[in-house]
């Protein structure tokens, strides 16, 4: 597995640019997968700098229907004409923040028709690579719905992110968990993955949605994550840099900040600098 962070909130490499968003490029089992697109076209521009050809991506998986994770969907469809695009039901439902500002994704018939696949249950899109749709809420305290709304039949209602999905990659007797914003809770996501596969967790990577949480809340989550015996934690996006510092303090070398340009392969990763790699054959 190779995982390259095309867009995230933080960047140190001056050849790349960052934004409030997330986009991850994955090479796995001879396939190329894009997980989320960030807000617009920065994922594409950074991919070009990093020598990654988005037109060759086999599948796009979108974690949920917010602008910072799927705002680049139209850009992707123009750059890549063949990849299947995986979403969950509710992805295009109108979504709003506390100020009633639209933060969702508009449906573009001319670009999206015929390319979208609505995932209804755990789906193995390539051998060993699964889209996970079921995230039971065991820890209600580890959910992040506040001030976020979806259009209901009689007006706006609190969004419980029923459209959220994540990835599990199964490799060499262990799993890696790749998530977007973890609105339904990173502890609930990891537990769902463990329950489904009953294998050791090699990597958990993505947004943990701690940036606006209290220190007590962050520490509670850290204790919960420690029970899963996770080998590596790659924190980014909505985790928040300050909360990452608390995670790093507890987990030490097991945790790293997954900034824009991070090129991760197994336990080998680089953040501030990107490394060149031979194209996937």
C-alpha contacts under 8 A as a table, 3 or more apart, distances in Angstrom:
res1	aa1	res2	aa2	distance
1	X	26	X	7.11
1	X	27	X	5.66
1	X	28	X	4.78
1	X	29	X	7.33
1	X	265	X	5.81
1	X	266	X	6.68
2	X	26	X	5.65
2	X	27	X	5.04
2	X	28	X	6.67
2	X	263	X	7.21
2	X	264	X	5.70
2	X	265	X	4.52
2	X	266	X	7.35
3	X	24	X	6.77
3	X	25	X	5.64
3	X	26	X	4.51
3	X	27	X	6.48
3	X	262	X	7.96
3	X	263	X	5.86
3	X	264	X	5.00
3	X	265	X	6.35
4	X	24	X	5.79
4	X	25	X	5.06
4	X	26	X	6.44
4	X	261	X	6.44
4	X	262	X	5.64
4	X	263	X	4.45
4	X	264	X	6.16
5	X	8	X	6.95
5	X	22	X	7.81
5	X	23	X	6.19
5	X	24	X	4.61
5	X	25	X	6.29
5	X	258	X	7.16
5	X	259	X	6.87
5	X	260	X	5.24
5	X	261	X	5.26
5	X	262	X	5.34
5	X	263	X	6.67
6	X	22	X	7.60
6	X	23	X	5.39
6	X	24	X	5.56
6	X	25	X	6.65
6	X	42	X	7.95
6	X	43	X	5.16
6	X	44	X	7.86
6	X	46	X	5.89
6	X	47	X	6.16
6	X	260	X	5.74
6	X	261	X	5.94
7	X	17	X	7.51
7	X	18	X	5.73
7	X	19	X	6.78
7	X	21	X	6.54
7	X	22	X	5.14
7	X	23	X	4.98
7	X	24	X	7.11
7	X	37	X	7.85
7	X	38	X	6.37
7	X	42	X	6.88
7	X	43	X	5.47
7	X	46	X	7.45
7	X	259	X	7.85
7	X	260	X	5.08
7	X	261	X	7.47
8	X	11	X	7.38
8	X	18	X	5.64
8	X	19	X	5.96
8	X	20	X	6.38
8	X	21	X	5.37
8	X	22	X	4.78
8	X	23	X	6.84
8	X	38	X	7.72
8	X	236	X	6.90
8	X	237	X	5.67
8	X	258	X	7.97
8	X	259	X	5.88
8	X	260	X	4.98
9	X	18	X	5.38
9	X	19	X	4.82
9	X	20	X	4.68
9	X	21	X	6.12
9	X	22	X	7.51
9	X	236	X	7.45
9	X	237	X	5.40
9	X	259	X	7.12
9	X	260	X	7.22
10	X	18	X	5.75
10	X	19	X	7.30
10	X	237	X	7.85
10	X	259	X	5.30
10	X	260	X	5.97
11	X	14	X	7.64
11	X	16	X	7.00
11	X	17	X	6.39
11	X	18	X	5.61
11	X	259	X	5.82
11	X	260	X	5.00
11	X	261	X	7.24
11	X	272	X	7.31
12	X	16	X	7.95
12	X	259	X	7.86
12	X	260	X	7.60
12	X	271	X	7.87
12	X	272	X	5.06
12	X	273	X	7.56
13	X	16	X	5.65
13	X	17	X	7.95
13	X	260	X	7.95
13	X	261	X	7.15
13	X	272	X	5.61
13	X	273	X	5.95
13	X	274	X	7.72
14	X	17	X	7.33
15	X	49	X	7.22
16	X	46	X	5.63
16	X	49	X	7.28
16	X	260	X	7.49
16	X	261	X	7.30
17	X	42	X	6.98
17	X	46	X	6.98
17	X	260	X	7.59
18	X	42	X	7.51
18	X	260	X	6.45
19	X	38	X	7.72
19	X	39	X	7.67
20	X	38	X	7.63
20	X	39	X	7.64
20	X	68	X	6.43
20	X	237	X	6.92
21	X	37	X	7.94
21	X	38	X	4.53
21	X	39	X	6.05
21	X	68	X	4.37
21	X	69	X	5.74
21	X	237	X	6.44
22	X	36	X	6.28
22	X	37	X	6.40
22	X	38	X	4.65
22	X	39	X	7.98
22	X	68	X	6.69
22	X	69	X	5.62
22	X	180	X	7.20
22	X	237	X	6.54
23	X	34	X	7.15
23	X	35	X	5.84
23	X	36	X	4.66
23	X	37	X	4.61
23	X	38	X	5.24
23	X	43	X	6.42
23	X	69	X	6.99
24	X	34	X	5.77
24	X	35	X	5.05
24	X	36	X	6.49
24	X	37	X	7.61
25	X	32	X	7.32
25	X	33	X	5.92
25	X	34	X	4.67
25	X	35	X	6.36
26	X	32	X	5.76
26	X	33	X	5.01
26	X	34	X	6.19
26	X	35	X	7.64
27	X	30	X	6.72
27	X	31	X	5.66
27	X	32	X	4.71
27	X	33	X	6.38
27	X	280	X	7.48
28	X	31	X	5.30
28	X	32	X	6.56
28	X	33	X	7.82
29	X	126	X	7.92
29	X	127	X	7.44
30	X	280	X	7.18
30	X	281	X	7.28
31	X	57	X	7.70
31	X	58	X	6.45
31	X	126	X	7.80
32	X	56	X	7.24
32	X	57	X	4.85
32	X	58	X	5.33
32	X	59	X	6.86
33	X	57	X	5.69
33	X	58	X	5.88
33	X	59	X	4.99
33	X	60	X	5.85
33	X	61	X	7.49
34	X	37	X	7.49
34	X	57	X	6.77
34	X	59	X	6.35
34	X	60	X	4.73
34	X	61	X	6.29
35	X	60	X	5.86
35	X	61	X	4.89
35	X	62	X	5.91
35	X	63	X	7.27
36	X	60	X	7.12
36	X	61	X	6.21
36	X	62	X	4.84
36	X	63	X	6.37
36	X	69	X	5.12
36	X	70	X	5.72
36	X	180	X	7.54
37	X	40	X	7.13
37	X	43	X	6.26
37	X	62	X	7.79
37	X	68	X	7.75
37	X	69	X	5.51
37	X	70	X	5.16
37	X	71	X	6.59
37	X	72	X	4.95
37	X	73	X	6.39
37	X	76	X	7.58
38	X	41	X	7.83
38	X	42	X	7.43
38	X	43	X	6.57
38	X	67	X	7.30
38	X	68	X	4.88
38	X	69	X	4.51
38	X	70	X	5.79
38	X	71	X	5.95
38	X	72	X	5.81
39	X	42	X	7.67
39	X	67	X	5.57
39	X	68	X	4.48
39	X	69	X	6.24
39	X	70	X	6.33
39	X	71	X	4.13
39	X	72	X	5.24
40	X	43	X	7.32
40	X	71	X	5.25
40	X	72	X	3.95
40	X	73	X	7.65
40	X	75	X	6.76
41	X	44	X	5.30
41	X	45	X	6.47
41	X	72	X	5.81
41	X	75	X	6.00
42	X	45	X	5.01
42	X	46	X	5.97
43	X	46	X	5.27
43	X	47	X	6.01
43	X	72	X	7.87
44	X	47	X	5.02
44	X	48	X	6.36
44	X	54	X	6.98
44	X	75	X	7.95
44	X	76	X	7.75
45	X	48	X	5.22
45	X	49	X	6.57
46	X	49	X	5.08
46	X	50	X	6.20
47	X	50	X	4.99
47	X	51	X	6.10
47	X	52	X	4.87
47	X	53	X	6.79
47	X	54	X	7.15
48	X	51	X	5.11
48	X	52	X	5.67
48	X	53	X	6.69
49	X	52	X	7.62
50	X	261	X	7.94
50	X	274	X	7.59
50	X	276	X	7.37
51	X	276	X	7.85
52	X	279	X	7.79
53	X	56	X	5.75
53	X	57	X	7.44
54	X	57	X	5.35
54	X	76	X	7.72
54	X	79	X	6.69
54	X	80	X	6.39
55	X	79	X	5.62
55	X	80	X	4.23
55	X	81	X	7.13
56	X	80	X	7.08
57	X	60	X	7.48
57	X	80	X	7.24
57	X	83	X	6.21
58	X	82	X	7.30
58	X	83	X	4.69
58	X	84	X	6.77
59	X	83	X	4.75
59	X	84	X	4.88
59	X	85	X	5.92
59	X	86	X	7.56
60	X	83	X	6.62
60	X	84	X	6.24
60	X	85	X	4.72
60	X	86	X	6.17
61	X	85	X	5.92
61	X	86	X	4.79
61	X	87	X	6.53
62	X	65	X	7.45
62	X	69	X	7.16
62	X	70	X	6.51
62	X	85	X	7.60
62	X	86	X	6.27
62	X	87	X	5.66
62	X	165	X	7.62
63	X	69	X	7.12
63	X	87	X	7.37
63	X	163	X	7.78
63	X	164	X	5.48
63	X	165	X	5.01
63	X	166	X	5.93
63	X	179	X	7.07
63	X	180	X	5.49
63	X	181	X	7.82
64	X	69	X	7.00
64	X	70	X	7.41
64	X	87	X	7.42
64	X	88	X	7.58
64	X	91	X	6.02
64	X	161	X	7.58
64	X	163	X	5.62
64	X	164	X	4.81
64	X	165	X	6.75
64	X	180	X	7.70
65	X	69	X	7.10
65	X	70	X	6.22
65	X	90	X	7.87
65	X	91	X	4.65
65	X	92	X	6.25
65	X	93	X	7.87
65	X	95	X	7.88
65	X	104	X	5.62
65	X	105	X	6.00
65	X	163	X	7.27
66	X	69	X	5.61
66	X	70	X	5.99
66	X	71	X	7.19
66	X	95	X	7.41
66	X	103	X	5.74
66	X	104	X	4.65
66	X	105	X	6.43
67	X	70	X	5.20
67	X	71	X	4.28
67	X	72	X	7.94
67	X	103	X	5.52
67	X	104	X	5.41
67	X	105	X	6.13
68	X	71	X	5.83
69	X	72	X	7.68
69	X	180	X	7.40
70	X	73	X	5.43
70	X	105	X	7.06
71	X	74	X	7.49
71	X	105	X	6.60
72	X	75	X	5.10
72	X	76	X	6.14
73	X	76	X	5.06
73	X	77	X	6.25
74	X	77	X	5.07
74	X	78	X	6.33
74	X	108	X	7.91
74	X	111	X	6.88
75	X	78	X	5.27
75	X	79	X	6.28
76	X	79	X	5.07
76	X	80	X	5.79
77	X	80	X	5.18
77	X	81	X	6.02
77	X	111	X	6.38
77	X	112	X	7.45
78	X	81	X	6.64
78	X	111	X	7.73
80	X	83	X	6.56
82	X	115	X	7.96
83	X	115	X	7.49
84	X	115	X	5.54
84	X	116	X	6.44
84	X	117	X	7.01
85	X	115	X	5.91
85	X	116	X	4.86
85	X	117	X	5.92
86	X	116	X	5.99
86	X	117	X	4.88
86	X	118	X	5.98
86	X	119	X	6.50
87	X	91	X	6.44
87	X	116	X	7.01
87	X	117	X	6.21
87	X	118	X	5.03
87	X	119	X	6.01
87	X	163	X	7.72
88	X	91	X	5.87
88	X	118	X	5.07
88	X	119	X	5.06
88	X	120	X	6.59
88	X	133	X	7.46
88	X	163	X	5.07
88	X	164	X	7.00
88	X	165	X	7.07
89	X	92	X	7.95
89	X	118	X	6.11
89	X	119	X	7.24
89	X	120	X	7.36
89	X	162	X	7.82
89	X	163	X	5.73
90	X	93	X	5.19
90	X	162	X	7.05
90	X	163	X	5.24
91	X	105	X	7.81
91	X	163	X	5.53
92	X	104	X	7.03
92	X	105	X	5.87
92	X	106	X	6.62
92	X	107	X	6.62
93	X	104	X	7.45
93	X	150	X	6.74
93	X	151	X	6.73
94	X	102	X	7.15
94	X	103	X	7.87
94	X	104	X	5.71
94	X	105	X	7.35
94	X	106	X	7.99
94	X	150	X	5.76
94	X	151	X	5.50
95	X	102	X	5.82
95	X	103	X	5.54
95	X	104	X	4.76
95	X	148	X	7.49
95	X	149	X	5.67
95	X	150	X	4.43
95	X	151	X	6.40
95	X	159	X	7.89
96	X	99	X	7.60
96	X	100	X	5.17
96	X	101	X	5.19
96	X	102	X	4.49
96	X	103	X	5.20
96	X	104	X	6.88
96	X	148	X	6.03
96	X	149	X	5.08
96	X	150	X	6.15
96	X	151	X	7.96
97	X	100	X	5.19
97	X	101	X	5.49
97	X	102	X	6.80
97	X	103	X	6.65
97	X	147	X	5.89
97	X	148	X	4.74
97	X	149	X	6.10
98	X	101	X	7.35
98	X	147	X	4.66
98	X	148	X	6.03
98	X	149	X	7.46
107	X	112	X	7.37
108	X	111	X	5.57
108	X	112	X	5.79
108	X	113	X	7.77
109	X	112	X	5.39
109	X	113	X	5.27
110	X	113	X	6.16
112	X	115	X	5.59
112	X	116	X	6.39
113	X	116	X	6.76
119	X	122	X	7.68
119	X	123	X	7.16
119	X	131	X	7.95
119	X	133	X	7.37
120	X	133	X	6.83
121	X	132	X	6.93
121	X	133	X	5.49
121	X	134	X	6.95
122	X	130	X	6.63
122	X	131	X	5.66
122	X	132	X	4.78
122	X	133	X	5.75
122	X	134	X	7.34
123	X	130	X	5.39
123	X	131	X	5.19
123	X	132	X	6.81
124	X	127	X	6.47
124	X	128	X	6.76
124	X	129	X	5.57
124	X	130	X	4.26
124	X	131	X	6.39
125	X	129	X	6.12
125	X	130	X	6.04
125	X	131	X	7.17
126	X	129	X	5.24
126	X	130	X	7.31
128	X	169	X	5.81
128	X	170	X	4.96
128	X	171	X	6.96
129	X	167	X	7.18
129	X	168	X	5.95
129	X	169	X	4.62
129	X	170	X	6.35
130	X	167	X	5.66
130	X	168	X	5.15
130	X	169	X	6.36
131	X	165	X	6.79
131	X	166	X	5.84
131	X	167	X	4.80
131	X	168	X	6.55
132	X	135	X	7.90
132	X	165	X	5.56
132	X	166	X	5.24
132	X	167	X	5.84
132	X	168	X	6.98
132	X	193	X	7.87
133	X	164	X	6.91
133	X	165	X	4.75
133	X	166	X	6.87
134	X	165	X	7.43
134	X	192	X	7.29
135	X	165	X	7.88
135	X	184	X	7.00
135	X	188	X	6.37
135	X	189	X	5.82
135	X	192	X	5.95
136	X	188	X	6.55
136	X	189	X	7.96
136	X	192	X	6.94
137	X	140	X	5.85
137	X	143	X	7.93
137	X	184	X	6.84
137	X	185	X	7.60
137	X	188	X	5.84
138	X	188	X	6.11
139	X	142	X	5.45
139	X	143	X	7.53
139	X	185	X	7.59
139	X	187	X	7.35
139	X	188	X	6.45
140	X	143	X	5.78
142	X	184	X	7.09
142	X	185	X	4.76
142	X	186	X	7.28
142	X	187	X	6.99
142	X	188	X	7.57
142	X	221	X	7.43
143	X	182	X	7.83
143	X	183	X	5.61
143	X	184	X	4.73
143	X	185	X	4.68
144	X	182	X	7.76
144	X	183	X	4.66
144	X	184	X	6.30
144	X	185	X	6.94
144	X	209	X	7.17
145	X	148	X	5.73
145	X	158	X	6.81
145	X	159	X	5.98
145	X	160	X	5.84
145	X	161	X	7.58
145	X	183	X	6.50
145	X	184	X	7.81
146	X	158	X	7.40
147	X	158	X	7.48
148	X	158	X	6.06
148	X	159	X	5.71
149	X	156	X	5.91
149	X	157	X	5.39
149	X	158	X	4.51
149	X	159	X	4.54
150	X	156	X	5.55
150	X	157	X	5.57
150	X	158	X	6.29
150	X	159	X	5.16
151	X	155	X	5.78
151	X	156	X	4.57
151	X	157	X	6.33
152	X	155	X	5.05
152	X	156	X	5.35
152	X	157	X	5.84
159	X	162	X	7.89
160	X	183	X	7.96
160	X	184	X	7.38
161	X	164	X	5.45
161	X	183	X	6.76
161	X	184	X	6.81
164	X	182	X	7.99
164	X	183	X	7.74
164	X	184	X	7.69
165	X	179	X	7.64
166	X	177	X	7.43
166	X	178	X	5.98
166	X	179	X	4.95
166	X	180	X	6.98
166	X	189	X	7.98
167	X	177	X	5.84
167	X	178	X	5.00
167	X	179	X	6.49
168	X	175	X	6.36
168	X	176	X	5.56
168	X	177	X	4.77
168	X	178	X	6.34
168	X	193	X	7.13
169	X	175	X	5.46
169	X	176	X	5.08
169	X	177	X	6.67
170	X	173	X	7.01
170	X	174	X	5.85
170	X	175	X	4.50
170	X	176	X	6.57
171	X	174	X	5.56
171	X	175	X	6.17
171	X	176	X	8.00
173	X	199	X	6.68
173	X	200	X	7.41
174	X	199	X	5.28
174	X	200	X	4.89
174	X	201	X	5.75
174	X	202	X	5.95
175	X	197	X	7.97
175	X	199	X	6.42
175	X	200	X	6.33
175	X	201	X	5.04
175	X	202	X	5.69
175	X	203	X	7.09
176	X	201	X	5.96
176	X	202	X	5.41
176	X	203	X	4.55
176	X	204	X	5.91
176	X	205	X	7.91
177	X	190	X	7.07
177	X	193	X	7.37
177	X	201	X	7.62
177	X	203	X	6.07
177	X	204	X	4.72
177	X	205	X	6.30
178	X	204	X	6.05
178	X	205	X	5.04
178	X	206	X	5.89
179	X	182	X	6.34
179	X	204	X	7.83
179	X	205	X	6.34
179	X	206	X	4.86
179	X	207	X	6.51
180	X	206	X	5.54
180	X	207	X	5.51
181	X	206	X	7.00
181	X	207	X	4.62
181	X	208	X	6.15
181	X	209	X	5.88
181	X	237	X	7.69
181	X	238	X	6.37
182	X	185	X	4.91
182	X	186	X	5.14
182	X	189	X	7.32
182	X	207	X	6.23
182	X	208	X	5.62
182	X	209	X	6.17
183	X	186	X	7.70
183	X	209	X	6.77
184	X	188	X	6.85
184	X	189	X	7.39
185	X	188	X	5.12
185	X	189	X	6.20
185	X	208	X	7.38
185	X	209	X	7.85
186	X	189	X	4.91
186	X	190	X	6.14
186	X	208	X	5.69
187	X	190	X	5.25
187	X	191	X	6.07
187	X	221	X	7.20
187	X	224	X	6.83
187	X	225	X	6.31
188	X	191	X	5.06
188	X	192	X	6.07
189	X	192	X	5.09
189	X	193	X	6.32
190	X	193	X	5.09
190	X	194	X	6.13
190	X	204	X	7.81
190	X	228	X	7.97
191	X	194	X	5.04
191	X	195	X	5.98
192	X	195	X	5.09
192	X	196	X	6.15
193	X	196	X	5.15
193	X	197	X	6.21
193	X	198	X	7.80
194	X	197	X	5.41
194	X	198	X	4.94
194	X	199	X	6.32
194	X	200	X	7.67
194	X	201	X	7.63
195	X	198	X	5.61
200	X	229	X	7.65
200	X	230	X	7.46
201	X	204	X	7.37
201	X	228	X	7.41
201	X	229	X	7.09
201	X	230	X	5.14
201	X	231	X	6.45
202	X	230	X	5.92
202	X	231	X	4.81
202	X	232	X	6.10
203	X	230	X	6.43
203	X	231	X	5.94
203	X	232	X	4.69
203	X	233	X	5.76
203	X	234	X	7.37
204	X	230	X	7.27
204	X	232	X	6.44
204	X	233	X	4.96
204	X	234	X	6.15
205	X	233	X	5.82
205	X	234	X	4.34
205	X	235	X	5.93
205	X	236	X	7.75
205	X	258	X	7.81
206	X	234	X	6.36
206	X	235	X	5.60
206	X	236	X	5.61
206	X	237	X	7.14
206	X	258	X	7.81
207	X	235	X	6.10
207	X	236	X	5.13
207	X	237	X	5.16
207	X	238	X	5.01
207	X	239	X	5.15
208	X	235	X	6.96
208	X	236	X	7.48
208	X	237	X	7.94
208	X	238	X	6.14
208	X	239	X	4.62
209	X	212	X	7.58
209	X	213	X	7.90
209	X	237	X	7.89
209	X	238	X	4.53
209	X	239	X	4.69
209	X	240	X	7.53
210	X	213	X	4.98
210	X	218	X	6.50
210	X	238	X	6.31
210	X	239	X	4.61
210	X	240	X	6.18
210	X	243	X	6.39
211	X	238	X	5.63
211	X	239	X	5.11
211	X	240	X	4.15
211	X	241	X	7.50
211	X	242	X	7.45
211	X	243	X	6.37
212	X	240	X	7.88
213	X	217	X	6.04
213	X	218	X	6.54
214	X	217	X	5.12
214	X	218	X	6.30
215	X	218	X	4.99
215	X	219	X	6.08
215	X	243	X	7.60
216	X	219	X	5.10
216	X	220	X	6.13
217	X	220	X	5.07
217	X	221	X	6.30
218	X	221	X	5.14
218	X	222	X	6.16
218	X	243	X	6.77
218	X	246	X	7.73
219	X	222	X	4.93
219	X	223	X	6.25
219	X	246	X	7.61
220	X	223	X	5.24
220	X	224	X	6.31
221	X	224	X	4.93
221	X	225	X	6.08
222	X	225	X	5.14
222	X	226	X	6.15
222	X	247	X	6.52
222	X	250	X	7.66
223	X	226	X	5.13
223	X	227	X	6.89
224	X	227	X	5.57
224	X	228	X	7.59
225	X	228	X	5.61
225	X	229	X	7.54
225	X	230	X	7.53
226	X	229	X	5.73
226	X	230	X	7.10
230	X	233	X	7.07
231	X	254	X	6.15
232	X	254	X	4.69
232	X	255	X	5.70
232	X	256	X	7.80
232	X	267	X	7.87
233	X	254	X	6.17
233	X	255	X	4.60
233	X	256	X	6.33
234	X	255	X	5.97
234	X	256	X	5.14
234	X	257	X	5.68
234	X	258	X	5.30
235	X	239	X	6.25
235	X	244	X	6.62
235	X	255	X	7.39
235	X	256	X	6.39
235	X	257	X	5.05
235	X	258	X	5.49
236	X	239	X	5.44
236	X	240	X	6.88
236	X	241	X	7.77
236	X	244	X	7.96
236	X	257	X	6.00
236	X	258	X	5.23
236	X	259	X	6.41
237	X	240	X	6.42
239	X	243	X	6.39
239	X	244	X	6.44
240	X	243	X	5.38
240	X	244	X	6.08
241	X	244	X	4.90
241	X	245	X	6.35
242	X	245	X	5.15
242	X	246	X	6.90
243	X	246	X	5.15
243	X	247	X	6.44
244	X	247	X	4.91
244	X	248	X	5.99
244	X	257	X	7.21
245	X	248	X	5.01
245	X	249	X	6.04
246	X	249	X	5.04
246	X	250	X	6.41
247	X	250	X	5.29
247	X	251	X	6.01
247	X	252	X	7.89
247	X	255	X	7.05
248	X	251	X	5.22
248	X	252	X	5.05
248	X	253	X	7.41
248	X	254	X	7.80
248	X	255	X	5.47
248	X	256	X	7.07
249	X	252	X	5.62
251	X	254	X	5.41
251	X	255	X	5.82
252	X	255	X	5.95
253	X	256	X	7.17
257	X	271	X	7.53
258	X	262	X	5.86
258	X	271	X	6.64
259	X	262	X	5.71
259	X	271	X	6.00
259	X	272	X	7.60
260	X	271	X	7.33
261	X	270	X	7.96
261	X	271	X	6.08
261	X	272	X	7.07
261	X	273	X	6.95
261	X	274	X	5.62
262	X	269	X	6.62
262	X	270	X	5.25
262	X	271	X	4.18
262	X	272	X	7.11
262	X	273	X	7.38
262	X	274	X	6.25
263	X	269	X	5.54
263	X	270	X	5.58
263	X	271	X	6.87
263	X	274	X	6.16
263	X	275	X	6.86
264	X	267	X	7.21
264	X	268	X	5.81
264	X	269	X	4.23
264	X	270	X	6.68
265	X	268	X	5.24
265	X	269	X	6.24
266	X	269	X	7.77
270	X	273	X	6.08
270	X	274	X	6.24
270	X	275	X	7.40
271	X	274	X	6.62
